[in-house]
Amino acid sequence: MRISVKHKLTIFIIFLLLINLVIISILTMNGIRTNQIKEYERYLKESSKTANLYIRERYLASDIEDFETFYIKQAYDLTIEIERVLGIHTIIFDNQGRQIGNEVFKELKNEYEDIITKALDNKIVYKKIVDKIIYAAPVYDFNGQIGVMQLEYNLYLQKSFNEDTWKLFVKFGLISIIVTFIIGRVFFINIVNRIKRLKKSVKLIEEGQYDISSILIKSKDEFGELSTGIQAMSSQIQQNIKQLSDEKAKLQLALEHVQKLEKKQKEFIGNITHEFKTPITVIKAQIDLMNLYKDDNNLVDKSNIIVNNELKRLNQMVEKVLHLSSLEKYDFELEKHKIDTHVLLKEIIDKLKGKASKYGIEFYYQLEPCQVYMDRESFMMIFINLMDNAIKYNVSNGKIKVTSNVKKGVNRIEIADTGIGIPDEHKKRVFEPFYTVDKNKSKKLSGTGLGLSLVKKMLEKQNATICILDSERGTVFQVNIPLSKKEKNM
Ligand code: ADP
């Protein structure tokens, strides 16, 4: 059976109180009794002295010569008068221990013969019988002992006093137990309630609820200190758990990032191996052909052209792969300069105009003057790539429109062509290294599939973005270069 602390404490206090009461009452009653004994001993001694004095006075006043004769003859009167003077029932005996002065009792056997015999030997003797004291003391004449007197002292008063005192102890004991029980209960319930609150706060922490301020004990004692301690512990645990989960989330992110990079790297290496093998195989085959048909000038010339083209492509690929991997690997600071984007775009258009006109393609442009802080080389490479693609993947007599404007702190540049376009499902993937929509076409145009991924990487380094817009015809690339504070104020 489970007994709660508040019951245990109440029982314990009542038990202590009971022990206390019993000890105090026993000691008090013993004290009272010892005192009573001393008191009646003194009283009886004094009484026996008074009785002796009285007998002697009465003898001196009488006519009888011999003391002993007087004592025996006047025994009855003496007994009556001593009883009257002392207020104690008295019997007197001669020196043989025979009762004198009362003819009725003379014949009766004295039931306290033992103490009378002892008193005859000049001693004071008494014994307690039920609720009275039988006291025997010698009676003297002027020379020595002539008999014994027996005084009967009633203990009725002491007894009833003792009984009343006991009753008082019991009564006040009961009252104090009830009062202690009530006060103790209130006090212990208060303490137990505080313990329950502490228990509840520990339980809440166990369940992962760390806000225990609503059940905080605010008293300035050990309970208050313990409660504040638990709260401090709870916030510390909460903080540690938060830190741990933050770190776990960071680790998870880092792990996902590493996994993604690893996957990308594998794909990249797989692509490089594939893309590099193809031109090498072509070159090797052409060299074999040239060796076989050394005399066929026509074939040798054709093979020479093919080998040169493949070598050119291979060289471009090596350069782009190196550039791309350096952009991936190193977080180098680019040299940023103030550049006029409208001027540079016009420069690129002028450079590529010749190539475009070969296919009857015309450039149109609308360039709002704008200055940005950017690496000049990167800017040139990005837009040469995009405009070159607009020529490569255009149709004969097609058009290319280049626009540049400044809106909401951004230099927005768009290159729109009237070419073959990029199907929606490929739009996102064309920025991946080695990704081409049509392998054969790209190869024919000595493409590497690395241009757009390089463009995207370089723009990311400049905090700029690139996307392909939806268009009815051809392809529209949109580049957004944010202006820095300096540029915005320009
Ligand atoms: P490539 O060297 O093959 O041109 P890019 O990375 O520059 O490599 O382009 C990736 C692919 O995106 C190209 O192979 C082509 O299929 C497609 N592409 C790029 N620009 C255009 C464009 N202006 N019009 C149509 N397709 C394009």
Boltz pocket constraint, residues with backbone or C-beta under 6 A from the ligand:
constraints:
  - pocket:
      binder: B
      contacts: [[A, 385], [A, 386], [A, 389], [A, 390], [A, 393], [A, 394], [A, 417], [A, 419], [A, 420], [A, 421], [A, 422], [A, 430], [A, 432], [A, 435], [A, 436], [A, 437], [A, 438], [A, 442], [A, 446], [A, 447], [A, 448], [A, 449], [A, 450], [A, 451], [A, 452], [A, 453], [A, 474], [A, 475]]
      max_distance: 6.0
